[in-house]
Amino acid sequence: MFEALKILLARKTVRLDARLAGVAGFTGAGGFRYALSPAGSANYEVEAKGVAGLKADLFACGEFVAPLECDEGKVKAKFDSRLGDLAIRLKAGDLVEIRQNGGAILSGTLGR
């Protein structure tokens, strides 16, 4: 048990970012920040501008993560698995998208 605790404490928080750019003619832009703690909790946030409509969806690796609300073309949302949000597991190179009506409007790849 002591060895398992030492391994857990030796791990560092994983921090990744993605710049979100418009795809398929969309001109919006934004960013996605992600942190995974050694204990397994995940914090992530998304900000974007140039998003039409009232709603969008956050996807990671092709999987739905969370709904997003749009206010005057802007999206700003924070998520924390310690507060009940989905504890997603991501790594460098994973794709993050904001989608509307089933299609990607903003997209970016996670990096350090």
C-alpha positions, 0 to 999 in steps of 0.5 A, spaced: 500 500 500 505 504 501 508 503 494 502 505 491 501 511 495 508 513 493 507 512 485 500 516 486 504 522 489 510 522 484 505 523 478 504 530 476 498 534 474 497 533 466 495 540 463 494 540 455 491 546 451 488 546 444 487 553 440 480 552 437 479 554 429 473 555 425 472 549 420 468 548 414 467 556 413 466 557 420 470 563 422 469 563 430 475 562 434 477 559 441 481 555 446 480 549 450 484 548 457 484 541 460 488 538 467 487 531 470 490 531 477 494 525 479 488 523 483 484 522 477 479 529 477 479 533 471 478 540 470 477 543 463 474 549 460 472 552 453 472 559 451 470 561 444 467 567 440 463 567 433 459 562 435 452 563 432 445 561 435 444 559 442 447 552 443 453 548 441 456 541 444 463 540 446 466 533 443 472 530 445 475 524 441 469 524 437 465 523 444 459 528 446 462 531 453 457 537 455 452 542 452 454 549 451 450 555 452 452 561 447 451 568 449 451 574 443 456 569 439 460 567 445 461 561 449 465 560 456 464 554 460 468 551 466 467 544 468 470 540 474 469 532 475 469 534 483 463 538 482 459 532 478 461 534 471 464 528 467 471 526 468 474 525 461 481 522 460 485 526 454 492 526 452 496 530 447 494 529 440 486 528 442 481 532 438 477 537 441 471 540 437 465 545 438 459 542 434 452 545 432 447 541 429 451 535 428 457 538 425 464 541 427 464 549 427 471 549 431 476 544 432 483 543 435 488 538 437 491 538 444 498 539 446 502 541 452 
